[in-house]
Amino acid sequence: MSVALVDPPPPAGPPADSRRIAAFDERYGPEAHDRLCQLLRQPCISFARIAKTFGVTRECVRQWHQTWLPDAPHGRERRRL
């Protein structure tokens, strides 16, 4: 007796990241995710300034940073550049 392995069906709907980006844009405005990523890539812009732009706390920006762009400069690295 042999067992045939079957690939699982593809997930329904867009991938998780696409849904999260869409939800972010819906909450913070059109192209908000793109604007956030541009700001996080610029080490001369502080988390406080980004937080003020989006109306959130610095902690929230830190969490977004870890989620969306973990390789971008952070903390003391941002201050040194």
ABEGO torsion letter per residue (X at the ends): XBBBBBBBBBBBEBBAAAAAAAAAAAAAEBGAAAAAAAAAABAABBAAAAAAAAGBBAAAAAAAAAAABAABBBEAAAAAX
